[in-house]
Structures are given as structure tokens and as C-alpha cells.
């Protein structure tokens, strides 16, 4: 599924002008992984030669669901639409799971904006058992740039990131249910807006920062927010 289709099919959030309305605005949210979105898997990596020192990103054409996944030894900038930005990268730690297990994550729920306050009620399955996660509100340019300038990431809720943290149970299930002071900004004419589920392989969270992508921070699934005109 391409980004434009995701933008129309996956809905959440509202702009400030709408958030001040007396009537609540509610949207359903469905999360997908990068491969489902027609992108390159970003923040976990696989070997192409067993026991080598390098690892690579996975594309849809090369997806081996039985392959073991790894972190990178250094932070790797996001470049999800670039099918050439696959590595090699220096291999980090084994994550003790296969690519198929990593891609089994799913999430859905609802977002409500009422009287200027936002409320997210989300349920997740297939996460890393007992894994530490944070939820991020990200922005990305609609028109591709060369080189890709990355995403701008804000923790959902408090600026210090405390409301964004959640932990999966021993079966990989989790509930995220938070009310926060401001409604989420929607996608606009130049920027996609979305929500991203960030797994922390080192068990640590980093407050107002997501961590080092590929090394200790790994976006597992995400959802795009609709244009403001759809609220």
C-alpha cells in the first residue's frame, strides 16, 4: 500500500482550529509496517552472509521471514522510500527474533479530539514480549527530497516524553490509553503527519528524543494522519 492510500485510509488527529469545536472529532486508526506501506524496512536488519560483520535493510522483494534480525552498531538515518538505501551497515546485537516475528506487530484504535484535548485509545498485538516502547507524533515532507531530510519527531503527550512510554506484556500485547493537553496536528499541504511505535532494544527511553534509530530505537509500525480537510 502506498503512502497516498495510507493517508486516505488511516485517520487520526485534528488541527487546532477543529480542536476548539464543541463537538468531539473521532477517527479510527490502523497501523502498518514499512513493507506493507511499500517502503524499505528501516530499523532492524538482516544478514546476507551468515556470520558476516555487515547487515542490510529488507525490501519487499528480498523479505526472508525466517531471517534473524539485528540492530546496527551505529545510528542509521531513516530513508524509507529509497530502495537503494539498504546498506551494508555495521552489525549490532542480535534481537533474538525473525523478520516474520518482527513484522507480526499490529495496532488499531481510535483518536478523539474534544475541547482542545486529545485522547488516544490503542491496542497492540505481536509486539516484543515485555518490550519497552514509546509513541511518537512524526512529520515528513510529502514531496521527496534528495537527500532525504528525515522526519521530525515529537513524543505523544508531555514534551518530556513521560506520556509516550508503554510496555508490552509477556505475550506481546499492549494498551495505550492517554489523554493529553493538545489535539494532534494533521497532515497538511507539504507535510505528512503520523504516529510511530518505537521499540527500544536497550530497554531505555530518552525523554524528548526517540533514541538512535537502528541502534537502540526501532520503528515497528506506524499510521498516517489524514489531511485537515477530512476532519
KOLSERO-926315 format. One record per residue (C-alpha): residue number from 1; x, y, z. Coordinates in pm, 1 decimal. Each point is the difference from the previous one (the first is absolute). Layout:
REM KOLSERO-926315
num  u  v  w
NUM  X  Y  Z .
...
//
This chain:
REM KOLSERO-926315
num  u  v  w
1  0.0  0.0  0.0 .
2  141.5  337.2  -97.0 .
3  21.5  311.2  218.6 .
4  -282.9  179.3  -178.2 .
5  -233.8  -294.0  58.4 .
6  105.3  -21.8  364.0 .
7  -70.2  368.5  44.1 .
8  -358.8  -47.7  -116.3 .
9  -59.3  -328.2  182.0 .
10  167.6  66.9  334.3 .
11  -153.3  282.0  205.0 .
12  86.0  171.4  327.1 .
13  38.9  347.0  150.6 .
14  -115.3  349.5  -83.9 .
15  129.9  353.4  -55.9 .
16  -25.9  263.4  274.2 .
17  -291.1  180.6  -162.9 .
18  -204.2  -319.4  0.6 .
19  115.3  -90.8  351.6 .
20  -178.4  303.2  144.7 .
21  -336.7  -122.1  -127.8 .
22  -256.7  -97.4  263.7 .
23  -69.6  -319.7  -193.0 .
24  250.5  -284.5  49.4 .
25  182.8  -122.6  -309.5 .
26  86.0  -370.1  -5.2 .
27  199.8  -206.9  -247.2 .
28  91.0  -365.3  -25.5 .
29  370.0  -88.2  -25.3 .
30  168.4  -301.4  -161.8 .
31  376.8  -54.0  18.6 .
32  216.3  -164.6  -269.2 .
33  366.4  -91.7  -34.8 .
34  238.1  148.0  -256.9 .
35  -20.8  -296.1  -238.1 .
36  -381.5  15.6  -0.8 .
37  33.5  366.6  -92.6 .
38  216.8  -84.0  -302.3 .
39  314.2  128.4  171.3 .
40  332.7  -140.5  115.0 .
41  5.1  -144.0  352.6 .
42  192.4  261.9  196.2 .
43  126.3  -80.8  344.8 .
44  70.5  -373.9  18.3 .
45  242.8  -177.3  -229.0 .
46  83.8  -343.2  -140.5 .
47  317.1  -178.0  -108.5 .
48  69.6  -90.3  -360.8 .
49  298.5  -215.1  95.6 .
50  -18.4  -204.9  319.4 .
51  244.2  119.7  260.9 .
52  102.9  311.0  -192.5 .
53  66.9  337.8  157.1 .
54  -258.4  183.2  -213.8 .
55  -379.0  8.5  0.6 .
56  -255.6  137.1  -243.6 .
57  -347.1  146.0  -12.8 .
58  -276.0  -214.3  -147.9 .
59  -207.9  85.9  -305.4 .
60  -322.1  -173.1  -96.8 .
61  182.5  -189.6  -273.4 .
62  263.5  -135.5  239.9 .
63  -217.3  -68.6  305.0 .
64  105.6  -329.5  160.7 .
65  -240.0  -45.6  289.9 .
66  225.3  -263.2  159.7 .
67  305.4  228.3  4.5 .
68  127.9  109.8  339.6 .
69  -8.4  373.7  62.4 .
70  268.3  221.9  151.8 .
71  56.7  352.0  117.1 .
72  265.1  215.2  -164.2 .
73  320.3  89.4  184.6 .
74  -53.4  370.3  -78.2 .
75  -301.8  223.3  -55.4 .
76  -139.1  -23.5  -355.4 .
77  -206.5  293.5  -135.3 .
78  -346.7  -80.5  -131.8 .
79  -48.5  -10.7  -376.4 .
80  -315.4  -212.0  -42.1 .
81  -84.1  68.5  -364.0 .
82  354.3  -57.6  -130.2 .
83  33.4  -362.2  -111.5 .
84  374.5  55.3  -47.9 .
85  61.1  101.9  364.3 .
86  26.5  -359.1  122.7 .
87  360.5  -19.8  123.8 .
88  233.7  -154.1  76.3 .
89  1.8  124.5  360.0 .
90  216.1  -120.5  291.7 .
91  -176.8  -281.7  185.2 .
92  -112.3  63.3  355.7 .
93  -177.2  -234.6  240.1 .
94  -221.1  -296.1  -91.0 .
95  -361.8  68.5  96.8 .
96  -81.1  -370.3  50.7 .
97  -290.1  3.3  -242.3 .
98  -67.9  -55.4  -367.8 .
99  -109.8  260.2  -251.3 .
100  -340.7  -167.2  -7.4 .
101  -35.1  40.4  375.9 .
102  101.4  365.5  -21.8 .
103  -255.3  63.2  -275.2 .
104  -281.5  -174.1  188.3 .
105  -76.5  315.3  199.4 .
106  -344.6  152.6  -48.0 .
107  -179.0  295.4  153.7 .
108  -334.3  174.9  -23.5 .
109  -225.6  225.0  202.0 .
110  -150.1  345.3  8.5 .
111  103.4  360.8  41.3 .
112  -238.0  263.0  138.4 .
113  47.5  375.2  7.8 .
114  -240.9  189.2  223.1 .
115  21.0  353.6  143.0 .
116  367.0  26.2  -92.1 .
117  106.7  -325.7  169.0 .
118  104.6  -319.4  -174.5 .
119  -72.5  -358.5  104.1 .
120  163.5  -307.4  -150.4 .
121  -139.6  -347.1  70.1 .
122  215.3  -258.9  -177.3 .
123  45.2  -376.0  25.3 .
124  307.0  -186.1  -126.5 .
125  83.9  -365.4  -59.4 .
126  314.9  -171.7  -127.3 .
127  235.7  239.8  176.0 .
128  324.8  -114.2  162.1 .
129  -94.9  -182.8  322.5 .
130  75.0  224.9  299.2 .
131  139.5  255.5  -246.8 .
132  39.0  366.8  89.5 .
133  -172.2  233.3  -247.6 .
134  -74.3  366.2  -61.0 .
135  -258.5  162.6  -229.0 .
136  103.6  288.5  -226.4 .
137  -176.3  270.2  -201.1 .
138  211.4  39.1  -313.7 .
139  7.3  234.5  -297.6 .
140  150.7  -75.3  -342.5 .
141  15.2  200.1  -324.1 .
142  -260.8  -109.6  -256.5 .
143  222.0  85.9  -294.4 .
144  311.4  -221.1  10.5 .
145  331.1  175.6  54.0 .
146  341.9  -109.6  -119.9 .
147  161.6  -70.6  234.8 .
148  -289.2  -91.5  229.8 .
149  -8.5  248.7  288.3 .
150  -151.8  -244.8  247.4 .
151  -297.9  30.9  231.5 .
152  -74.8  246.4  278.6 .
153  -107.4  -196.8  307.2 .
154  -191.1  113.5  309.4 .
155  -100.2  -223.2  292.7 .
156  -375.3  -43.1  29.9 .
157  -127.5  193.3  301.5 .
158  238.2  179.5  234.4 .
159  307.6  158.0  -154.7 .
160  224.0  -198.6  235.3 .
161  -122.4  -326.1  -151.9 .
162  -146.7  -144.2  319.9 .
163  -346.3  -53.2  -151.1 .
164  139.8  -173.2  -307.8 .
165  140.1  -306.1  182.9 .
166  -173.2  -339.3  9.1 .
167  111.5  -360.2  55.9 .
168  -122.8  -313.9  -173.9 .
169  -105.3  -293.7  213.4 .
170  157.9  -346.1  -10.8 .
171  -215.2  -87.5  -304.8 .
172  92.2  313.0  -196.3 .
173  -332.2  176.3  61.8 .
174  -35.2  359.3  117.0 .
175  -259.5  270.1  56.5 .
176  76.3  370.1  -45.4 .
177  -271.5  217.6  156.9 .
178  102.2  360.8  58.8 .
179  -168.2  341.5  11.0 .
180  229.3  290.8  -82.3 .
181  -19.6  376.3  9.4 .
182  -7.2  75.6  -373.1 .
183  -161.0  -162.1  -301.3 .
184  234.2  -146.8  -259.1 .
185  85.8  195.3  -312.0 .
186  -119.1  -162.0  -320.0 .
187  175.2  -41.0  -332.1 .
188  16.8  315.9  -210.0 .
189  88.8  114.0  -350.6 .
190  373.3  -56.3  44.3 .
191  33.4  -242.6  292.7 .
192  -130.0  -343.5  86.3 .
193  -85.2  -37.1  368.6 .
194  -14.3  -334.5  173.2 .
195  47.3  -221.4  304.8 .
196  294.5  -239.8  37.3 .
197  49.8  -289.2  243.8 .
198  364.1  1.3  110.3 .
199  158.1  -312.1  157.5 .
200  301.6  60.4  226.8 .
201  229.0  -301.7  -26.9 .
202  220.1  121.8  287.2 .
203  -299.5  31.0  234.0 .
204  58.1  373.5  43.3 .
205  -207.3  300.6  -103.4 .
206  144.8  338.3  -82.3 .
207  -253.2  260.0  109.5 .
208  -61.9  254.1  -273.8 .
209  218.0  -194.3  -246.4 .
210  -83.1  -334.0  -165.6 .
211  351.2  -144.8  40.4 .
212  242.0  -111.1  -271.8 .
213  -192.0  -160.3  -287.0 .
214  131.9  -341.2  -93.4 .
215  227.9  -17.4  303.1 .
216  -243.3  14.1  293.3 .
217  -321.2  146.4  -148.7 .
218  -204.4  -193.5  -256.2 .
219  -327.9  112.6  -159.3 .
220  -206.3  -317.6  -23.0 .
221  -334.3  132.4  -132.7 .
222  -149.1  339.8  -82.8 .
223  -319.1  175.0  -108.6 .
224  -46.3  310.3  -211.5 .
225  -243.1  271.0  106.4 .
226  -254.1  142.9  -247.5 .
227  0.7  344.9  -155.0 .
228  -162.3  276.5  201.9 .
229  -274.2  26.9  -263.8 .
230  -125.8  -346.0  100.4 .
231  -82.1  96.4  358.7 .
//
